[in-house]
Amino acid sequence: MDFNFFTPMLSKFLPAFIDKALLQDLVATLIFIVLLLILRSSVRHAILRRDDLSPDTKRRWLITVRNSALLVFLLGIALIWAQQIETLAVSMVAIAAAFVIAHKELILCMLGSIYRTSTHAFQVGDRIEIKGMKGLVLDTRLLATTLLESSHAGQGKGTVGRTLTIPNSLLLSEPVFNETRLGSYVIQTIHIELPRAADWEAAESVLLAAAGDIVAAYAEDLERHRRDIEQGFALESPSLTPRVRLSLDEHETITLHLQLPVPLGQRARVEQDILRHYLRATTTAGKVQ
C-alpha cells in the first residue's frame, strides 16, 4: 500500500523535525492498527453469533482470537518499524559498549563483590592475603574491601596501625589466602641459618624445647581446634607438634625451619619469644658458633 497519499495531510499536524520515512511508518502503523481492530471485532462478533457453538467453545475461540490478534500486532509493528528498531539497537549497543569501557573498573569491582559473596572467600574478622597485601578484614563493601594491615618487616606479622583499601576487582584476577578459614590457629615457620660447621643438633634441641614450652600453654585449646577441623571439614589436620626441617640450599650454611602451631594474632610475639630463647641458650652454652 502506498502511504504517500496520507503523508501531506498528516505532515501539517506533526512537528517539522519528523522526516518523511518516520511519517510513513506512523501512517502505516495507524492504518495497520485500525485494520487489525476491525478484523478482530468482525471475527469476535461472528463467533458470538454462532448458535451451534457451546459457551465453552465460544470462550476458547474468543481467547484464541485475542491472543492471535496480539501476536499479529507485535509482528506487524516489528515489520513496520524494523529499520528504526535496527538503528535503535545499534545505538544502544554503542552506548552500552561505551559505558562498559568507561566504567570497566567499577563493573569489575561489583563482579568481584558478587564473587566474594557467592564463594564465601572471606568475611569480616578473617585474616587474608591478596597480591602480597596482608591484614585483618575490617569492612566489605560493593566496590572495595578494607584491611587492617599486617607488618611485612622481616618475619614480623603484627599489625602496623594503618588500613588498606583493596578494590574488589582484584578478587577476579588474584588468589586470596584466608588464614582463618580453618580456625584460629596457623602453622608458623621460623628460619634459623647456621654455618656448616655449627652444632645443628644442639640448635635443633633448643628450638624444639622453646617451641614445646610455648605450645604447652594452649595445648588443650589446640587439641579442640584439631578435632573441629577433622569433624567440620572432613580433613586430616596438619601436625600440631613442633618440628624442625633441615635444608642445604647453600653450600656453606645449614637452615633450620621450625614449624609450630600458633594462635592467630600472636605470630610475631611467638616468633620473637623463640628467637630470644634461642639466642640466650646458644650464647650461654657456646654450642652454636
N, C-alpha and C positions, 0 to 999 in steps of 0.2 A: 504494500500500500504506500502511495506517495503522500507524505505528510507535509509537503511544501505548500499545499493549498491552505493549511491552517496556520502556518508559521507567521505570515504577515499580520494576521488578526491578533494572535497571542503576543506578538512582539511589542504591541502597543501597551500591554499591561505588565510587562516584565522589565526588570532593571536592564540598563544598557550593557552591563558587563557580561550578560549571559550570551554566549556565542550561538551560532546557528546550529551546530551539532548538538549542543546541550538542549536547545529549544526543540529540536526534532525528537530527541529522546523523551522530553517531557510530554510532548503531544502524543507520541506512541504509547507511553505509559498510561496516559489518561484514557485513550481510546481502548487500550487493552483491558484496563480495569472495568470500564463501562460494559464492554462486550462480555467479559467474564461474569459480571454480576447479572447481566440479562440472561446469559446461558444457564447459570446456576439457578436463578429464580424460575426459569421455564422448566428445567428438569425437576425442580422441587415441587412445583405445582402439578406437573404431570404425574409424579409419584403419589401425591396426596389425593388426586382424583381417581386413582385406580381403586375400584371396588373389589377386585378379585384378589387383592393382597391383604394379608392379615396385618394387624397393627405392629406386631413384632417385625415382620418383613419390611414394612414401610420404614420403621425406625432404623433398621440396618441399612436400607438403601439411602436414607437421608444422611446418615453418618458417613457412608461411603462417598456420597456426592460432596459433602462438606470437606472431607479430607482430600478428595481428589482435586477440588477447586483450589484448596490451599497449596497443594503441590504444583498445580499448573501455574498459579500466581507466582510462586517463588521461581520456577523455571523461566517463566516469561520475563519477569523483572531482571533475572540474571542475564538472559539473552539480550534484552534491550540495552541494558547498561553495562554490557561486557567490556567495552572499551574503557569506560570511566572506572569500572572496578579494577581493571588491569592497571591503569595508571595510578589509582589509589594504592593498590597493593605494592607496586614498585616503589612509590613514595614512602609507604610505611616500612618497607624493608630497608630502604636507605636511611630512614630516620632511626630505625632500630639498630642498624649497624653502627651509625654514628654515635648513638647513645652507649652502646656496648664498648666501643673503642674509648670514648671519653670517660666512662665510669668503670673501666675494667677492674681496677684495684678494689673499688667498693663492692663490685659484684663478687669478686673472688673472696673478699673478706666475709661477705654474707654466706657464701657457699662453704667457707671454712667453718663458720659457726654452725651451720647445719651438719657438716661432717663431724664436728666435735660432739654435738648433741646426740647424733644417731649412733656413733660408735662408742660413746661414753669414754673417750680417750682420757679425760681428766675432769676434775671438778674443783671447786673452791676448797682449799686446805691441802691439796696434793702438792708434792714436790716434783717438778718436772724439769726436763732439759730439752731444748729445741734449738738447733743451729748454734750450739756452743753456749747458749744462754741458759743459766740455771736459776731456779728460785721457787719460792712458795707461791702458789696461786692465790691471789687476793681477790680478784674480781674477773668475771667473764661477761663480756658484752657482745652485741651483734657484730661489731667490727673489730674488736681488739680484746686481748687478754692482758691483765696486769699481774706482774710477778714482784714479789719481794726478793731482790737479787741476792744470790749467794756469792761468796768471795771466790775468785779464781786465783788468788795469790798463792803460789806454791801449791801445796796439797790442801790448803785450808778450805773448809766448806761452810764456814759460818756466814751469817747474813751481814751485809755491809750497810744497812740502813737506807738504801735507795730503791726505787721501784723501776721496773722495766715494763713498757707498754709494747706488746708484740701484736702486729696485725694478724688477724686470723687467716689471711691468705697463705701464711707460712705453713699452716696445718695441711695444705693440699700438696705441698712440694717437699716438706722436710719431715723426717721421722720424729716422733715425740717419745721421749723416755720418761716413763712415770715411775718414780721410785717408791711411791706409796700404794701402788695398785694391789700389791700382795701383802700389805700390812704395814706395821710401824717399825720394822727392822730391815736393815740392809746389810750387805756384806761389804765391809770396808777393807781396803788393801793398803798396807803401809810398806814402802820400799826402803830397804837399807842396802847400801853399796859398800863392799869391803874389798881390800886388796886380796889378791890370790893367796898370799902367804898368811893371812889372818886366820885366827881360830874361828871358823864359821860355825862350828858345832856349839861353841860357848855362846856365840851371839844368838844362835837359834834358841838355845835354852833360856836365855834372858828374855827374848821376845815372847816366847810361849808362856813363861812364868808371869810376865807383866800382863799379857792378854788374858790368861786364866784368872788372875785376880779381878780384872775389870768385869769379865763376863759373869763371874760368880755373883756379882752384886745384883744382876737381874736374870739369873738363871731360870727361876720359876716362871716369870713372865715370858721369857724366851721359849720355854717349852710349850706354854699355852699357844704362843704365836705359831710354833711349828705345827701343832695339831690343827689349828684353824686353817692353815694353808692346805694341809693334806685333805681335810674334810670339805672345806669350802670350794677349793679349786681343783680337786682331784689330781693334785700334783705331789710329786715327791719333793719335800723341802730340801734346800741345799744344806750342806754340812754346817752345823751350828757350833762345832768345836773349833777353837783356834788352831790354825795350822800354818806351816811355813813351806813355801815353794822356793826352789833354787833355780837360777838361770845363769848361764855362762855366755851371755851375748857379747861381752867384751873380753879381750884376751888377758887383760891384767886385773880384772875385778870379778868379784862374785856378788850377785844381787840376791838378797833375801826378800821375799814377798810374804809378809804376814797378813793373813786373812782372818777376820773375826767378825761376828755379827755385832752391829752397833745400832742403838736406837736412833731414829731419825731426829735430826736437830742436835745431836751430840757428837757427830763425827769429828769435828775439829777439836773438841775438848778431849775425846778419847785418843786421837792421834797425838796430841801434844803430851798427854799423860804418859803414853807408851814411849815416846821419844825421850822424854826426860828420865823415865825409869831406866831406859836402855843406856843413856849416856852416863848416868850416875853409877850404874852397875859395872859397866865396862871400864870406866875411868878409874873407879876404886880398885877393881880386881886387876886391871892392867892386862887383861887377856886379849883384848882386841886391839890391834895396832892400827 
